[in-house]
Amino acid sequence: MTDQTKIALITGASRGLGAALAEALAPEYHIVAVARTTGGLEELDDRIQAKGGAATLAPMDIADPNAMATLCRGIHDRWGKVDLWLHTAIHTSALTPTHFIDPKEWAKALNTNATATSVLIPYVAPLLGESGHAVFFDDPKAGEKFYGIYGATKGAQMALARSWQLETERTGPRVSIVEPAPMPTAVRARFHPGEDRGALTSPTDEAARILASL
């Protein structure tokens, strides 16, 4: 690889939209794929290689600040930059009435959805520089019944992204926020069990639409 290699960092890359985005971007980009599921990452790597692309697999938990520091330092030492960061990682909590929220589940969702984002933005921003591009994925559920944990923590993540977006309008990096169409992912299945998944947009098609819009 040369210094001209374009680097796409995808947090939450092992399945669903993150995996579809990784496949769509290869081989134009070298993919740095981050997820907790090693098996999912290895399967993604096989599909990327079959398309003539290449990936670096990072089986890490984004809620671990030390792991994310190691990841970003490794990217800096190897390539010195990130051209595109797609943050699809999310923790989905089961729907529950607000007065039945489990403290442990709340802490897990808060750490993954909000706190990890507050750590990753300062870590990744120097790699993006002025010309890089960060993309976040909105799912506005805040305030809906039974979505207390997910809605609040996802809403906190998007508040961070929107603040960063406004702060970097003139200086860069570019920050985009998109709202994906409903897809037959594991995330949606947890919220909508039993729905007709055939009527939903495939992650592959949605990844193509999102990347075209960017």
PyRosetta script that sets phi, psi and omega in degrees:
from pyrosetta import init, pose_from_sequence

init()
pose = pose_from_sequence("MTDQTKIALITGASRGLGAALAEALAPEYHIVAVARTTGGLEELDDRIQAKGGAATLAPMDIADPNAMATLCRGIHDRWGKVDLWLHTAIHTSALTPTHFIDPKEWAKALNTNATATSVLIPYVAPLLGESGHAVFFDDPKAGEKFYGIYGATKGAQMALARSWQLETERTGPRVSIVEPAPMPTAVRARFHPGEDRGALTSPTDEAARILASL")
pose.set_psi(1, 149.7)
pose.set_omega(1, 179.5)
pose.set_phi(2, -111.9)
pose.set_psi(2, 175.5)
pose.set_omega(2, 178.1)
pose.set_phi(3, -65.0)
pose.set_psi(3, -16.0)
pose.set_omega(3, -179.2)
pose.set_phi(4, -83.3)
pose.set_psi(4, -5.4)
pose.set_omega(4, 178.9)
pose.set_phi(5, -59.8)
pose.set_psi(5, 131.0)
pose.set_omega(5, 176.8)
pose.set_phi(6, -88.1)
pose.set_psi(6, 133.4)
pose.set_omega(6, -174.9)
pose.set_phi(7, -111.3)
pose.set_psi(7, 126.0)
pose.set_omega(7, 174.1)
pose.set_phi(8, -114.2)
pose.set_psi(8, 117.4)
pose.set_omega(8, 175.9)
pose.set_phi(9, -94.8)
pose.set_psi(9, 122.2)
pose.set_omega(9, -179.9)
pose.set_phi(10, -122.2)
pose.set_psi(10, 111.7)
pose.set_omega(10, 177.4)
pose.set_phi(11, -93.4)
pose.set_psi(11, 120.7)
pose.set_omega(11, -173.1)
pose.set_phi(12, 92.5)
pose.set_psi(12, 47.1)
pose.set_omega(12, -167.9)
pose.set_phi(13, -98.8)
pose.set_psi(13, -1.8)
pose.set_omega(13, -168.9)
pose.set_phi(14, -79.4)
pose.set_psi(14, -18.6)
pose.set_omega(14, -177.6)
pose.set_phi(15, -159.4)
pose.set_psi(15, 176.4)
pose.set_omega(15, 174.6)
pose.set_phi(16, 60.1)
pose.set_psi(16, -142.4)
pose.set_omega(16, -176.5)
pose.set_phi(17, -64.0)
pose.set_psi(17, -38.7)
pose.set_omega(17, 180.0)
pose.set_phi(18, -59.1)
pose.set_psi(18, -44.9)
pose.set_omega(18, 178.8)
pose.set_phi(19, -65.8)
pose.set_psi(19, -40.7)
pose.set_omega(19, 179.6)
pose.set_phi(20, -64.5)
pose.set_psi(20, -39.3)
pose.set_omega(20, 177.2)
pose.set_phi(21, -64.9)
pose.set_psi(21, -40.8)
pose.set_omega(21, 179.3)
pose.set_phi(22, -60.9)
pose.set_psi(22, -45.9)
pose.set_omega(22, 179.8)
pose.set_phi(23, -64.7)
pose.set_psi(23, -39.0)
pose.set_omega(23, -178.5)
pose.set_phi(24, -67.8)
pose.set_psi(24, -32.0)
pose.set_omega(24, -177.4)
pose.set_phi(25, -82.5)
pose.set_psi(25, -22.9)
pose.set_omega(25, 177.7)
pose.set_phi(26, -84.0)
pose.set_psi(26, 141.1)
pose.set_omega(26, 6.3)
pose.set_phi(27, -96.6)
pose.set_psi(27, 12.6)
pose.set_omega(27, 179.4)
pose.set_phi(28, -62.9)
pose.set_psi(28, -32.9)
pose.set_omega(28, 178.7)
pose.set_phi(29, -118.3)
pose.set_psi(29, 149.6)
pose.set_omega(29, 164.3)
pose.set_phi(30, -81.9)
pose.set_psi(30, 125.3)
pose.set_omega(30, -173.3)
pose.set_phi(31, -94.1)
pose.set_psi(31, 125.6)
pose.set_omega(31, 168.3)
pose.set_phi(32, -101.1)
pose.set_psi(32, 104.7)
pose.set_omega(32, -170.9)
pose.set_phi(33, -101.2)
pose.set_psi(33, 119.5)
pose.set_omega(33, -176.8)
pose.set_phi(34, -114.6)
pose.set_psi(34, 130.3)
pose.set_omega(34, 175.2)
pose.set_phi(35, -170.1)
pose.set_psi(35, 164.0)
pose.set_omega(35, 178.3)
pose.set_phi(36, -80.8)
pose.set_psi(36, -23.7)
pose.set_omega(36, -172.7)
pose.set_phi(37, -90.0)
pose.set_psi(37, 103.1)
pose.set_omega(37, -177.8)
pose.set_phi(38, -62.3)
pose.set_psi(38, -43.0)
pose.set_omega(38, -179.3)
pose.set_phi(39, -60.5)
pose.set_psi(39, -42.7)
pose.set_omega(39, 178.4)
pose.set_phi(40, -63.6)
pose.set_psi(40, -39.1)
pose.set_omega(40, 178.5)
pose.set_phi(41, -66.2)
pose.set_psi(41, -40.8)
pose.set_omega(41, 179.9)
pose.set_phi(42, -65.2)
pose.set_psi(42, -38.9)
pose.set_omega(42, 177.0)
pose.set_phi(43, -65.7)
pose.set_psi(43, -39.2)
pose.set_omega(43, 176.3)
pose.set_phi(44, -62.0)
pose.set_psi(44, -43.2)
pose.set_omega(44, 179.9)
pose.set_phi(45, -60.0)
pose.set_psi(45, -40.6)
pose.set_omega(45, 177.9)
pose.set_phi(46, -60.3)
pose.set_psi(46, -43.8)
pose.set_omega(46, -178.3)
pose.set_phi(47, -68.6)
pose.set_psi(47, -37.3)
pose.set_omega(47, 178.6)
pose.set_phi(48, -66.4)
pose.set_psi(48, -43.9)
pose.set_omega(48, 178.9)
pose.set_phi(49, -63.5)
pose.set_psi(49, -35.6)
pose.set_omega(49, 178.9)
pose.set_phi(50, -63.8)
pose.set_psi(50, -23.8)
pose.set_omega(50, 177.8)
pose.set_phi(51, -92.6)
pose.set_psi(51, 4.4)
pose.set_omega(51, -179.9)
pose.set_phi(52, 85.7)
pose.set_psi(52, 12.1)
pose.set_omega(52, -179.5)
pose.set_phi(53, -99.1)
pose.set_psi(53, -176.1)
pose.set_omega(53, -179.8)
pose.set_phi(54, -143.0)
pose.set_psi(54, 148.8)
pose.set_omega(54, -178.7)
pose.set_phi(55, -140.6)
pose.set_psi(55, 152.1)
pose.set_omega(55, 168.7)
pose.set_phi(56, -110.0)
pose.set_psi(56, 121.7)
pose.set_omega(56, -176.3)
pose.set_phi(57, -92.8)
pose.set_psi(57, 132.7)
pose.set_omega(57, -179.7)
pose.set_phi(58, -128.0)
pose.set_psi(58, 86.1)
pose.set_omega(58, 178.8)
pose.set_phi(59, -74.8)
pose.set_psi(59, 88.5)
pose.set_omega(59, -174.0)
pose.set_phi(60, -137.7)
pose.set_psi(60, 159.7)
pose.set_omega(60, 174.8)
pose.set_phi(61, -96.8)
pose.set_psi(61, 118.7)
pose.set_omega(61, -177.9)
pose.set_phi(62, -64.9)
pose.set_psi(62, -16.7)
pose.set_omega(62, 178.9)
pose.set_phi(63, -80.7)
pose.set_psi(63, -0.8)
pose.set_omega(63, 178.0)
pose.set_phi(64, -99.0)
pose.set_psi(64, 103.4)
pose.set_omega(64, -176.9)
pose.set_phi(65, -58.8)
pose.set_psi(65, -36.4)
pose.set_omega(65, 179.9)
pose.set_phi(66, -65.9)
pose.set_psi(66, -39.5)
pose.set_omega(66, 177.4)
pose.set_phi(67, -64.2)
pose.set_psi(67, -41.3)
pose.set_omega(67, -179.7)
pose.set_phi(68, -69.0)
pose.set_psi(68, -33.8)
pose.set_omega(68, 175.4)
pose.set_phi(69, -65.2)
pose.set_psi(69, -42.4)
pose.set_omega(69, 177.7)
pose.set_phi(70, -63.4)
pose.set_psi(70, -42.6)
pose.set_omega(70, 178.3)
pose.set_phi(71, -58.8)
pose.set_psi(71, -51.6)
pose.set_omega(71, -175.6)
pose.set_phi(72, -68.1)
pose.set_psi(72, -34.9)
pose.set_omega(72, 176.0)
pose.set_phi(73, -65.9)
pose.set_psi(73, -39.2)
pose.set_omega(73, 178.2)
pose.set_phi(74, -64.2)
pose.set_psi(74, -40.6)
pose.set_omega(74, 177.3)
pose.set_phi(75, -63.8)
pose.set_psi(75, -42.9)
pose.set_omega(75, 179.3)
pose.set_phi(76, -61.4)
pose.set_psi(76, -45.2)
pose.set_omega(76, -176.9)
pose.set_phi(77, -68.0)
pose.set_psi(77, -32.1)
pose.set_omega(77, -176.3)
pose.set_phi(78, -87.6)
pose.set_psi(78, -44.2)
pose.set_omega(78, -174.4)
pose.set_phi(79, -120.7)
pose.set_psi(79, -23.4)
pose.set_omega(79, 179.6)
pose.set_phi(80, 77.5)
pose.set_psi(80, 7.8)
pose.set_omega(80, -175.1)
pose.set_phi(81, -168.9)
pose.set_psi(81, 166.2)
pose.set_omega(81, 164.2)
pose.set_phi(82, -132.3)
pose.set_psi(82, 128.0)
pose.set_omega(82, 178.7)
pose.set_phi(83, -85.8)
pose.set_psi(83, -35.1)
pose.set_omega(83, -175.3)
pose.set_phi(84, -142.9)
pose.set_psi(84, 127.6)
pose.set_omega(84, 175.7)
pose.set_phi(85, -119.4)
pose.set_psi(85, 121.2)
pose.set_omega(85, 178.0)
pose.set_phi(86, -114.2)
pose.set_psi(86, 114.1)
pose.set_omega(86, -174.3)
pose.set_phi(87, -103.5)
pose.set_psi(87, 93.3)
pose.set_omega(87, -178.5)
pose.set_phi(88, -104.8)
pose.set_psi(88, -7.0)
pose.set_omega(88, -176.5)
pose.set_phi(89, -63.0)
pose.set_psi(89, 136.8)
pose.set_omega(89, -178.3)
pose.set_phi(90, -156.2)
pose.set_psi(90, 147.6)
pose.set_omega(90, 170.9)
pose.set_phi(91, -107.7)
pose.set_psi(91, 125.5)
pose.set_omega(91, 179.9)
pose.set_phi(92, -105.1)
pose.set_psi(92, 124.5)
pose.set_omega(92, 177.3)
pose.set_phi(93, -97.0)
pose.set_psi(93, 147.0)
pose.set_omega(93, 178.1)
pose.set_phi(94, -60.0)
pose.set_psi(94, 145.0)
pose.set_omega(94, 177.3)
pose.set_phi(95, -63.8)
pose.set_psi(95, 136.2)
pose.set_omega(95, -178.1)
pose.set_phi(96, -156.7)
pose.set_psi(96, 149.0)
pose.set_omega(96, 172.8)
pose.set_phi(97, -58.9)
pose.set_psi(97, 147.1)
pose.set_omega(97, -176.1)
pose.set_phi(98, -59.8)
pose.set_psi(98, -34.9)
pose.set_omega(98, -178.1)
pose.set_phi(99, -78.8)
pose.set_psi(99, 2.4)
pose.set_omega(99, 173.9)
pose.set_phi(100, -113.2)
pose.set_psi(100, 13.7)
pose.set_omega(100, -178.2)
pose.set_phi(101, -60.6)
pose.set_psi(101, 131.1)
pose.set_omega(101, 177.8)
pose.set_phi(102, -87.5)
pose.set_psi(102, 126.1)
pose.set_omega(102, -177.4)
pose.set_phi(103, -56.8)
pose.set_psi(103, -37.5)
pose.set_omega(103, -179.9)
pose.set_phi(104, -67.2)
pose.set_psi(104, -41.1)
pose.set_omega(104, 179.2)
pose.set_phi(105, -67.6)
pose.set_psi(105, -38.6)
pose.set_omega(105, 175.9)
pose.set_phi(106, -60.2)
pose.set_psi(106, -45.6)
pose.set_omega(106, -178.5)
pose.set_phi(107, -63.6)
pose.set_psi(107, -40.1)
pose.set_omega(107, -179.8)
pose.set_phi(108, -64.8)
pose.set_psi(108, -45.0)
pose.set_omega(108, 179.5)
pose.set_phi(109, -66.4)
pose.set_psi(109, -41.4)
pose.set_omega(109, 179.8)
pose.set_phi(110, -63.6)
pose.set_psi(110, -43.0)
pose.set_omega(110, -179.4)
pose.set_phi(111, -63.8)
pose.set_psi(111, -44.2)
pose.set_omega(111, -176.5)
pose.set_phi(112, -76.3)
pose.set_psi(112, -45.5)
pose.set_omega(112, -171.0)
pose.set_phi(113, -84.1)
pose.set_psi(113, -35.8)
pose.set_omega(113, -174.8)
pose.set_phi(114, -111.7)
pose.set_psi(114, -57.6)
pose.set_omega(114, -175.3)
pose.set_phi(115, -61.1)
pose.set_psi(115, -43.5)
pose.set_omega(115, 179.3)
pose.set_phi(116, -60.7)
pose.set_psi(116, -37.1)
pose.set_omega(116, 178.1)
pose.set_phi(117, -65.7)
pose.set_psi(117, -38.7)
pose.set_omega(117, 179.2)
pose.set_phi(118, -67.1)
pose.set_psi(118, -24.7)
pose.set_omega(118, 176.7)
pose.set_phi(119, -84.5)
pose.set_psi(119, -43.1)
pose.set_omega(119, -175.3)
pose.set_phi(120, -66.9)
pose.set_psi(120, -39.2)
pose.set_omega(120, -178.3)
pose.set_phi(121, -57.2)
pose.set_psi(121, -50.8)
pose.set_omega(121, 177.4)
pose.set_phi(122, -64.2)
pose.set_psi(122, -29.7)
pose.set_omega(122, 179.3)
pose.set_phi(123, -73.4)
pose.set_psi(123, -42.0)
pose.set_omega(123, -173.5)
pose.set_phi(124, -84.9)
pose.set_psi(124, -29.3)
pose.set_omega(124, -176.1)
pose.set_phi(125, -52.3)
pose.set_psi(125, -45.7)
pose.set_omega(125, 179.0)
pose.set_phi(126, -63.2)
pose.set_psi(126, -29.8)
pose.set_omega(126, 178.2)
pose.set_phi(127, -72.6)
pose.set_psi(127, -33.4)
pose.set_omega(127, 178.6)
pose.set_phi(128, -74.1)
pose.set_psi(128, -32.9)
pose.set_omega(128, -179.1)
pose.set_phi(129, 62.6)
pose.set_psi(129, -148.7)
pose.set_omega(129, -179.0)
pose.set_phi(130, -85.7)
pose.set_psi(130, -23.9)
pose.set_omega(130, -171.6)
pose.set_phi(131, -106.3)
pose.set_psi(131, -4.7)
pose.set_omega(131, 179.8)
pose.set_phi(132, -73.7)
pose.set_psi(132, 175.7)
pose.set_omega(132, -174.5)
pose.set_phi(133, -139.4)
pose.set_psi(133, 123.4)
pose.set_omega(133, 176.0)
pose.set_phi(134, -109.8)
pose.set_psi(134, 139.3)
pose.set_omega(134, -177.5)
pose.set_phi(135, -129.1)
pose.set_psi(135, 129.6)
pose.set_omega(135, 176.7)
pose.set_phi(136, -117.6)
pose.set_psi(136, 157.4)
pose.set_omega(136, -171.7)
pose.set_phi(137, -122.7)
pose.set_psi(137, 112.5)
pose.set_omega(137, -174.8)
pose.set_phi(138, -82.6)
pose.set_psi(138, 149.7)
pose.set_omega(138, 175.1)
pose.set_phi(139, -150.3)
pose.set_psi(139, 80.0)
pose.set_omega(139, -168.6)
pose.set_phi(140, -71.1)
pose.set_psi(140, 93.7)
pose.set_omega(140, 178.2)
pose.set_phi(141, -115.9)
pose.set_psi(141, -2.4)
pose.set_omega(141, -177.3)
pose.set_phi(142, -58.1)
pose.set_psi(142, 129.7)
pose.set_omega(142, 178.1)
pose.set_phi(143, 89.7)
pose.set_psi(143, -8.3)
pose.set_omega(143, 177.5)
pose.set_phi(144, -79.7)
pose.set_psi(144, 148.8)
pose.set_omega(144, -177.7)
pose.set_phi(145, -64.1)
pose.set_psi(145, 139.0)
pose.set_omega(145, 179.8)
pose.set_phi(146, 73.1)
pose.set_psi(146, -4.0)
pose.set_omega(146, 179.9)
pose.set_phi(147, -99.1)
pose.set_psi(147, 23.0)
pose.set_omega(147, -173.4)
pose.set_phi(148, -52.0)
pose.set_psi(148, -51.6)
pose.set_omega(148, -176.7)
pose.set_phi(149, -68.7)
pose.set_psi(149, -55.2)
pose.set_omega(149, -176.5)
pose.set_phi(150, -64.9)
pose.set_psi(150, -45.7)
pose.set_omega(150, -177.5)
pose.set_phi(151, -61.4)
pose.set_psi(151, -42.7)
pose.set_omega(151, -178.2)
pose.set_phi(152, -70.0)
pose.set_psi(152, -44.2)
pose.set_omega(152, -176.0)
pose.set_phi(153, -76.2)
pose.set_psi(153, -36.1)
pose.set_omega(153, 174.5)
pose.set_phi(154, -67.5)
pose.set_psi(154, -38.4)
pose.set_omega(154, 177.0)
pose.set_phi(155, -62.1)
pose.set_psi(155, -37.5)
pose.set_omega(155, 177.3)
pose.set_phi(156, -65.1)
pose.set_psi(156, -41.2)
pose.set_omega(156, 176.9)
pose.set_phi(157, -58.8)
pose.set_psi(157, -45.5)
pose.set_omega(157, -177.3)
pose.set_phi(158, -70.2)
pose.set_psi(158, -30.3)
pose.set_omega(158, 175.4)
pose.set_phi(159, -63.6)
pose.set_psi(159, -40.9)
pose.set_omega(159, 176.1)
pose.set_phi(160, -62.3)
pose.set_psi(160, -45.0)
pose.set_omega(160, -178.9)
pose.set_phi(161, -63.3)
pose.set_psi(161, -40.9)
pose.set_omega(161, -178.5)
pose.set_phi(162, -69.1)
pose.set_psi(162, -37.9)
pose.set_omega(162, 176.3)
pose.set_phi(163, -62.2)
pose.set_psi(163, -46.4)
pose.set_omega(163, 180.0)
pose.set_phi(164, -62.8)
pose.set_psi(164, -38.5)
pose.set_omega(164, 179.4)
pose.set_phi(165, -59.3)
pose.set_psi(165, -45.5)
pose.set_omega(165, 180.0)
pose.set_phi(166, -69.3)
pose.set_psi(166, -37.2)
pose.set_omega(166, -177.2)
pose.set_phi(167, -68.9)
pose.set_psi(167, -24.2)
pose.set_omega(167, -174.4)
pose.set_phi(168, -108.2)
pose.set_psi(168, 10.9)
pose.set_omega(168, -177.7)
pose.set_phi(169, -55.1)
pose.set_psi(169, -40.6)
pose.set_omega(169, -176.1)
pose.set_phi(170, -98.0)
pose.set_psi(170, -22.0)
pose.set_omega(170, -172.9)
pose.set_phi(171, -105.0)
pose.set_psi(171, -21.0)
pose.set_omega(171, -170.9)
pose.set_phi(172, 78.2)
pose.set_psi(172, 164.0)
pose.set_omega(172, 0.9)
pose.set_phi(173, -71.4)
pose.set_psi(173, 165.2)
pose.set_omega(173, 176.4)
pose.set_phi(174, -73.8)
pose.set_psi(174, 134.7)
pose.set_omega(174, 178.4)
pose.set_phi(175, -122.0)
pose.set_psi(175, 123.3)
pose.set_omega(175, 179.5)
pose.set_phi(176, -116.2)
pose.set_psi(176, 147.4)
pose.set_omega(176, 175.5)
pose.set_phi(177, -126.6)
pose.set_psi(177, 123.3)
pose.set_omega(177, -179.6)
pose.set_phi(178, -124.5)
pose.set_psi(178, 156.0)
pose.set_omega(178, 178.0)
pose.set_phi(179, -117.4)
pose.set_psi(179, 104.1)
pose.set_omega(179, -177.6)
pose.set_phi(180, -65.8)
pose.set_psi(180, 153.7)
pose.set_omega(180, 172.8)
pose.set_phi(181, -71.4)
pose.set_psi(181, 158.1)
pose.set_omega(181, 176.9)
pose.set_phi(182, -59.0)
pose.set_psi(182, 130.8)
pose.set_omega(182, -177.3)
pose.set_phi(183, -128.1)
pose.set_psi(183, 155.3)
pose.set_omega(183, 179.3)
pose.set_phi(184, -80.6)
pose.set_psi(184, 63.8)
pose.set_omega(184, -178.5)
pose.set_phi(185, -100.1)
pose.set_psi(185, 169.1)
pose.set_omega(185, 177.0)
pose.set_phi(186, -63.7)
pose.set_psi(186, -33.0)
pose.set_omega(186, 177.6)
pose.set_phi(187, -60.2)
pose.set_psi(187, -51.0)
pose.set_omega(187, -177.5)
pose.set_phi(188, -68.1)
pose.set_psi(188, -35.1)
pose.set_omega(188, -179.5)
pose.set_phi(189, -61.2)
pose.set_psi(189, -31.0)
pose.set_omega(189, 180.0)
pose.set_phi(190, -70.8)
pose.set_psi(190, -31.7)
pose.set_omega(190, -179.5)
pose.set_phi(191, -88.6)
pose.set_psi(191, -30.0)
pose.set_omega(191, -174.3)
pose.set_phi(192, -130.6)
pose.set_psi(192, 63.2)
pose.set_omega(192, 179.2)
pose.set_phi(193, -65.9)
pose.set_psi(193, 140.1)
pose.set_omega(193, 175.8)
pose.set_phi(194, 87.0)
pose.set_psi(194, -3.4)
pose.set_omega(194, 179.6)
pose.set_phi(195, -75.0)
pose.set_psi(195, 163.6)
pose.set_omega(195, 178.5)
pose.set_phi(196, -74.5)
pose.set_psi(196, 98.7)
pose.set_omega(196, -177.0)
pose.set_phi(197, -71.5)
pose.set_psi(197, -20.7)
pose.set_omega(197, 178.8)
pose.set_phi(198, -65.6)
pose.set_psi(198, -20.3)
pose.set_omega(198, -179.4)
pose.set_phi(199, -86.5)
pose.set_psi(199, -3.9)
pose.set_omega(199, -177.0)
pose.set_phi(200, -91.5)
pose.set_psi(200, 161.1)
pose.set_omega(200, 179.3)
pose.set_phi(201, -79.4)
pose.set_psi(201, 133.6)
pose.set_omega(201, -180.0)
pose.set_phi(202, -69.3)
pose.set_psi(202, 147.1)
pose.set_omega(202, 176.8)
pose.set_phi(203, -56.2)
pose.set_psi(203, -34.8)
pose.set_omega(203, 179.3)
pose.set_phi(204, -62.7)
pose.set_psi(204, -47.0)
pose.set_omega(204, 179.4)
pose.set_phi(205, -66.1)
pose.set_psi(205, -39.1)
pose.set_omega(205, -178.1)
pose.set_phi(206, -70.2)
pose.set_psi(206, -36.8)
pose.set_omega(206, 176.5)
pose.set_phi(207, -61.4)
pose.set_psi(207, -42.5)
pose.set_omega(207, 179.3)
pose.set_phi(208, -63.3)
pose.set_psi(208, -42.0)
pose.set_omega(208, -179.3)
pose.set_phi(209, -64.8)
pose.set_psi(209, -44.5)
pose.set_omega(209, -178.2)
pose.set_phi(210, -63.9)
pose.set_psi(210, -46.5)
pose.set_omega(210, -178.6)
pose.set_phi(211, -65.3)
pose.set_psi(211, -34.9)
pose.set_omega(211, 176.6)
pose.set_phi(212, -65.9)
pose.set_psi(212, -36.0)
pose.set_omega(212, -178.9)
pose.set_phi(213, -72.8)
pose.set_psi(213, -22.0)
pose.set_omega(213, -178.6)
pose.set_phi(214, -83.9)
pose.dump_pdb("model.pdb")
